[in-house]
């Protein structure tokens, strides 16, 4: 019996210290293809998301431990679409939290925000994430060949999406 429970909670300013650590994790930087960020740069990233009206939520376990964040960005109500992103702490990866959090956020996007499509991009080398997204129901809509530069080489970027009609099946 799976007793894992997570809750999506408002992402508070006090959570930024955790996000700073997660974003600078070696594996996270490799998968996202970015360099380390200072605390001030992370604060600016969060503020930019807030100014863009992105929906930013923290991922909390039933033990009230913050293990990640999930967000909908580029929310376009006129066209019914948004991009989703997620990042977990290194300790929380591989435990099922990501799948639960993604499903909850997708459900919120389709049912509360009345979106028609939720999409994402991920590096082709992030096979674990691609497998998770496919398991949730995302479809590969395209591959941007040699689109990102990661650790001295160019890698593909996958563009994936899921429609409300697919989610509601």
C-alpha positions as a printed NumPy array, in Angstrom:
array([[  0.   ,   0.   ,   0.   ],
       [  1.409,   3.375,  -1.02 ],
       [  1.138,   5.761,   1.911],
       [  3.104,   8.582,   0.289],
       [  1.196,  11.794,   0.406],
       [  2.246,  15.171,  -0.766],
       [  0.581,  18.527,  -0.6  ],
       [  0.95 ,  21.461,  -2.937],
       [  1.339,  24.574,  -0.819],
       [  1.997,  28.233,  -1.614],
       [  5.685,  28.764,  -2.364],
       [  6.806,  31.227,   0.291],
       [  9.818,  33.531,   0.345],
       [ 11.209,  31.453,   3.234],
       [ 11.349,  28.476,   0.85 ],
       [ 13.89 ,  30.195,  -1.413],
       [ 16.787,  28.951,   0.727],
       [ 15.771,  25.372,  -0.13 ],
       [ 15.298,  26.204,  -3.804],
       [ 18.791,  27.722,  -3.876],
       [ 20.222,  24.42 ,  -2.658],
       [ 18.127,  22.336,  -5.093],
       [ 19.002,  24.466,  -8.118],
       [ 22.72 ,  24.195,  -7.327],
       [ 22.614,  20.417,  -6.949],
       [ 25.039,  18.827,  -9.429],
       [ 22.45 ,  16.552, -11.061],
       [ 19.847,  19.342, -11.309],
       [ 22.341,  21.665, -12.988],
       [ 23.282,  18.925, -15.445],
       [ 19.679,  18.122, -16.361],
       [ 18.661,  21.759, -16.715],
       [ 21.979,  22.734, -18.292],
       [ 22.709,  25.742, -16.159],
       [ 25.545,  27.08 , -14.074],
       [ 25.387,  27.642, -10.293],
       [ 23.211,  30.513,  -9.114],
       [ 23.794,  32.829,  -6.187],
       [ 21.095,  33.22 ,  -3.567],
       [ 20.288,  36.679,  -4.959],
       [ 19.901,  35.251,  -8.484],
       [ 17.454,  32.641,  -7.181],
       [ 15.474,  35.379,  -5.418],
       [ 15.344,  37.26 ,  -8.74 ],
       [ 14.157,  34.11 , -10.568],
       [ 11.313,  33.629,  -8.07 ],
       [ 10.345,  37.312,  -8.222],
       [ 10.334,  37.177, -12.029],
       [  7.962,  34.19 , -11.904],
       [  5.693,  36.034,  -9.481],
       [  5.664,  39.144, -11.697],
       [  4.714,  36.954, -14.694],
       [  1.765,  35.519, -12.721],
       [  3.242,  32.021, -12.826],
       [  1.591,  29.58 , -10.439],
       [  4.357,  28.474,  -8.053],
       [  3.692,  25.81 ,  -5.437],
       [  5.878,  24.031,  -2.929],
       [  5.797,  20.251,  -2.627],
       [  5.439,  19.158,   0.984],
       [  5.316,  15.632,   2.416],
       [  2.855,  14.471,   5.04 ],
       [  5.738,  14.978,   7.52 ],
       [  5.616,  18.703,   6.568],
       [  9.007,  18.544,   4.858],
       [  9.462,  20.699,   1.758],
       [ 10.882,  18.428,  -0.962],
       [ 10.494,  20.5  ,  -4.12 ],
       [  8.537,  22.975,  -6.165],
       [  6.27 ,  22.724,  -9.172],
       [  5.006,  25.552, -11.332],
       [  2.894,  26.499, -14.296],
       [  4.464,  29.306, -16.316],
       [  3.625,  31.18 , -19.486],
       [ -0.035,  30.706, -18.622],
       [ -2.003,  31.793, -21.679],
       [ -5.717,  31.828, -20.915],
       [ -6.642,  33.014, -24.424],
       [ -5.135,  29.868, -25.942],
       [ -5.64 ,  27.584, -22.924],
       [ -2.049,  26.51 , -22.428],
       [  0.794,  26.646, -19.931],
       [  4.24 ,  25.158, -19.437],
       [  4.925,  22.992, -16.391],
       [  8.171,  22.596, -14.481],
       [  9.256,  20.684, -11.412],
       [ 12.358,  20.352,  -9.282],
       [ 12.852,  18.023,  -6.338],
       [ 15.517,  17.956,  -3.68 ],
       [ 18.174,  15.325,  -4.341],
       [ 16.929,  13.367,  -1.3  ],
       [ 13.375,  13.214,  -2.672],
       [ 14.18 ,  12.012,  -6.187],
       [ 13.182,   8.495,  -7.187],
       [ 10.592,   8.135,  -4.411],
       [  7.426,   8.901,  -6.355],
       [  6.987,  12.479,  -5.137],
       [  7.539,  13.925,  -8.599],
       [  4.808,  11.834, -10.193],
       [  2.294,  12.703,  -7.48 ],
       [  3.134,  16.414,  -7.598],
       [  2.981,  16.55 , -11.401],
       [ -0.408,  14.823, -11.434],
       [ -1.789,  17.217,  -8.828],
       [ -0.52 ,  20.271, -10.715],
       [ -1.81 ,  18.977, -14.063],
       [ -5.182,  18.312, -12.476],
       [ -5.219,  21.842, -11.087],
       [ -4.268,  23.27 , -14.482],
       [ -7.023,  21.455, -16.335],
       [ -9.785,  21.651, -13.72 ],
       [ -9.177,  24.967, -11.953],
       [ -7.483,  27.051, -14.651],
       [ -9.467,  25.393, -17.465],
       [ -6.383,  24.9  , -19.609],
       [ -6.541,  22.772, -22.745],
       [ -2.843,  21.901, -22.953],
       [  0.099,  21.621, -20.584],
       [  3.54 ,  21.248, -22.102],
       [  7.177,  21.006, -21.087],
       [ 10.69 ,  20.704, -22.406],
       [ 13.362,  18.392, -21.093],
       [ 16.841,  17.337, -22.124],
       [ 17.075,  14.113, -24.097],
       [ 19.691,  12.853, -21.645],
       [ 17.14 ,  13.042, -18.804],
       [ 15.766,   9.564, -19.511],
       [ 14.257,   9.176, -16.035],
       [ 12.173,  12.351, -16.479],
       [ 11.092,  11.41 , -20.009],
       [  9.912,   8.006, -18.754],
       [  7.979,   9.682, -15.928],
       [  6.331,  12.204, -18.252],
       [  5.274,   9.441, -20.66 ],
       [  3.894,   7.41 , -17.742],
       [  1.802,  10.413, -16.692],
       [  0.465,  10.746, -20.235],
       [  2.676,  13.316, -21.959],
       [  3.325,  12.755, -25.655],
       [  6.551,  13.7  , -27.411],
       [  5.49 ,  16.402, -29.862],
       [  8.916,  17.135, -31.193],
       [ 12.63 ,  16.865, -30.673],
       [ 14.795,  19.933, -31.022],
       [ 18.03 ,  18.402, -32.245],
       [ 21.283,  19.395, -30.541],
       [ 19.39 ,  22.264, -28.922],
       [ 21.205,  22.58 , -25.584],
       [ 24.845,  22.611, -24.577],
       [ 25.475,  20.419, -21.533],
       [ 28.864,  19.368, -20.181],
       [ 30.784,  20.045, -23.366],
       [ 28.357,  18.591, -25.884],
       [ 25.099,  19.44 , -27.608],
       [ 22.072,  17.392, -26.611],
       [ 18.52 ,  17.125, -27.894],
       [ 15.609,  18.84 , -26.168],
       [ 12.267,  17.047, -26.06 ],
       [  9.057,  19.041, -26.388],
       [  6.206,  17.138, -24.723],
       [  2.554,  17.927, -24.124],
       [ -0.688,  16.606, -22.737],
       [ -4.215,  17.724, -23.627],
       [ -7.155,  18.042, -21.25 ],
       [ -9.064,  15.467, -23.34 ],
       [ -6.204,  12.971, -22.85 ],
       [ -5.981,  13.692, -19.127],
       [ -9.701,  13.227, -18.536],
       [ -9.769,   9.739, -20.065]])
